[in-house]
Amino acid sequence: MSRRVSKEMQKPLLHYKKDFLIYLEKVRGYSDLTLKTYDEVLNEALTLIEIQDDTSVLYLNLMPYRIAIASLKQKTIAKKLSAIRSFSEFLITQGEPVVLRADESIKVPKTLPKPISHEHIMEALGHADQEERLVVTMLYTLGLRISELSSLKLNDITDEWIRVVGKGNKQRDIPLLSSTSKLLKLYLSDHNPKKYLFEKNSQKLSENSLRYTITKVFERVALKVTPHQLRHSYATVLLNNNARIVDVSELLGHSSMATTQIYTKLASTLKMQNYNKAHPLCKEMNDTF
């Protein structure tokens, strides 16, 4: 008979949760922010799910948890359930057969990323100091994730390339624009970091500190911009200028080209918008109707 999880019944799951978070960090290369999210979701879920401990299988009924989070946005619910599924898959690899109940998927409408225009980025750079300018430029000209920028080491940087360690500890090499390389050299000369490109008290600058830098820079031109939007901008600029999608996918460190294909949809949308604005007949038809 199923029942709500007691503290005693939680203990083995909580033990595995610690191992799971270590696995996500060491093997999958997840960022501190992502690890914190997984930790919070599992702590929340394990107090609400119901468990049936069969002799051979552990059944976890997610329905009480789903009821508790039902008022949240669909995308948020989907992410929480995804974290629980990942945890259950990890349990199975550890020899704990688990079956999830009430695990139906949530349909989340696909949304296109919102890149920042080149003109707005250049305007913001005109109001940035040296470090701020380099942070924005590295994200915009290299398509880095904020976690990758935070972890970027000096020995991964050459005059023409940088080596990035991305999700799942996968390495990729990204070419440096000559203008970005010049900014880098000036910054290194003036700040003399020891190990990481961006440091504070001999430690790498945190992701949150870098996010705050982006926020400050774009607030000066009355824009709200996230680091990931600059990554979107990088991908969109390349595709709009006829870069091959396979190359863009590799530069972004996507594990599947399907992830990159959303940018091609965005590029088509932008082209249509620009066409409608530019073609005189479109203007005349809009005025008529």
N, C-alpha and C positions, 0 to 999 in steps of 0.2 A: 504494500500500500504506500502511495507517495505521501510525503510530508514535507513541511518546510525545513530547510537546512538548519540543524542545530550547530552549536559551536564545535562539538566533538566531530560531527560529520564534515564540518568545514576544514578541519585541520589538514587532512591530506591534500585537499584542493589548494589551500593557502600555501602549503609547502611547494606544490608543483608550480604555483603562480610565481614564486621567487625564481625557480629554475627557468620558467618560461620567459620572464623578463630578461634574465641573463642571456638566454638564447637569442632573443630579439636584438639585444645590444651587441653581443660578441659575434654571432653568426650572420644575422640579417643586417646588422649595421644601422639599426634604427636610431633616430635622434633622441636626445633627452626629452624633448617635448612630446614626441610620439610615445615613448616609454611611460611618461607620466600619464598620458591619456589612457593607455592600456591598463595601467595600474588602477586608476580611478574607476574605469568601467567595470573591471573584475571585482573590485572591492564592493561596488554598488550592487552588482548582479548576484554575487554570492550570498548576500543577505536576503535576497528575495526569491531566488529560484527554488523549486521543489525538487527533491531527490528521491529516487527509488533505487536502493542498493540491492540489485539482484545478485545471485551467487556468481554470475559470470559477466554481467554488464551493469554499468552505472548509467541510469537514466536521469537526465536533467531536464525538467520541465520548465521552459522559459516563460510560460504564460503569465505567472504573477509579475515577473519583471517587465514583460511587454505591456501589461496593463498599467504598471507604475510609470512607464515612460511614454505612454500613448499620446500625451499632449505635446510632445516635442516634434520638431520638424522631421519630415520623412528622411531627409539626408542624415540627420543626427542619429535617428533610430537605426538606420542601415549601418552606420559606422560602428555603433555599439554592438549590434548583433554580429557584425563581421569580426570584431575583437573576440567575442565569445566563441565563435566558430574556430578561429585560429587557435585559441586556447584548447578547445576540445580536440583539435587535430594534433596538437602537441602532446596532450595526455595519451592519445592512442599510440604515438611513437614511443612513449615511455612505458608501454605495456599496460595501460589502463583503458580497457575498452569502454568507450563512452558513446551514448546515443542521445542526441538532442531532440526534445519534443517541442512542439509549437515553434518551429524554426523556419516558418515560411518567409521567403524573401520579401523585402520591401521594395516596391518599384519607385525608383528615384528618377525624376525627369532630368535628362542630360542638359547641362547648361554650358554655354560656350565661355571660355576664359575671356577676361576683359583686359587686353593689353593697353599699355599707355603709349600714346603717340610719340614719335621721335621728337616732334617739336616741343612737346611738354617736358620730355626728359631733358632736352638741351636747355630749356628755360630754367628748369630746376638746378641743373649743374652750374648755371651762371650765378647761383646764389649759395653755392656750397664751398666749404673750406677744403683743404687738401685731402684729409682723410675721408670726409663725406663724399667728395668727388670720386675717389677711388672705389669706395664701397658700391656706389651706384653704377659706376662704369664696369666693374667686374661682373655684377649681376646682369647688366644689359648687354655686354659684349661677349659674355661667356655662357650665359644661360644657366648659371649655377643655382642650385638650391641653397637656401640660407644656411643649412647645416653644413653643406660642402664648403661654403665660403668661410664659416667659422673655424673649420678644421684644416684649412689650407696651410700647408707647411712651406717654409722657404725652399727646402730641398726638392719640392715638387714644381718649382717655377724655373723656367729657362727664358732666354730672350724671345723665343718664338712659340713656346708651348707651355701649358700647365698640365700636370697629371692630377686628376681628381679621383678621390675614392668616394663612390656614391652608395646608393642603397645596396644592401647585400654584399658590401665590401668590394663591389665591382669597380675596376679601374677604367678610366677612359682618358684620352689625351685630347685637349682642345687647343686650337691655334690661337695665339695672342695677336690681336691687331697691333700694329706698330705704335699707334697712339696710346693704347692701353699699356704697352710695354714701357713707353716713356713716362707715363704717370707712375707706374710701379717703381721705376728706377729712382725717380725724384722722391717718392714716399720712403723707400728703403734708405736712401741717403740721409733724409731728414729725421727719420724715426728710429732707425737701426734696431728693428726687432730681432730677437734671438732665435726663435724656433718657428713661431706661427706668423703669418702675414699681419694679422691684427691681434695685438696683445695688450694685456693690462696686468701689471705686477707679475710679469714673466709667465702669465697664463693666457691661453687663447681667449679672445673676446667672446662672450656668450652670444648665442643666437638672439636673445632678447635685446641685447645692447645694439646689435647690428640692425634689428628691426626698428628700434627706436631711432637710429640714425636715418633710416629711410623715411620714417614718419616725419621727422624734423625737416628734412630737406624739401619734401614735397608740400608740407604745410605752408612753406614760404611762398608757394605759388598757388595756394588755395586748393590743393588736391589731396585726396586720401589715397595713398598708394601702398601696396604690400610688396615685399620682396618677390613673392611668387608672380606678381603681375609683371615684373621686369623680366622674369624668365619667360613668361608668355610673350612679351614684346619681342624678345630675342628670337623665339621660334617663328613668330608671325612675320617678322622682317625677313628672315631667311626664306621662308616659303613664298612670300610675296615677290621675292626677287629670284624665283625659279630654282632655289636649292632643291636637291633631290630629297624626297621624304625619308629615304633610307639613311642618308647622311645626317639629316636633322635629328632623326630618332637616335642615332649613335651619339651625336654630340650632346643630346639631352640626357643620355643614360637611361632611356626607356627600355624596360625589359621586353615590351611588345610594341610593334609598330602601330597596333590599333590605338594605343594611347596617343601617339603622335598625330593620327589621322583627324582628331578633333580640330587641330589647327588648320587643316586644309578646309574644313567646313567654315571656320572663322574667316579664313582668307577669302573664300567665295562670298560670304556675307558682306565683308567689307568692300569687295570689288563691286557688288551689286549696289551698295549704298553710295559709293563714289560715282558709279555710272548714273544713278538716278539724280544725283546732284549736278553732274557735269553735262549730261546730254540735253541740248536745248528742247528737243521734242518732249522729253520727260517733264521739263519745267512747264511747257505749254499745256500738256495734258493735265498736270496738277492744278494749274490756274483755271482750266476749263471746268474741271469737276470739283 
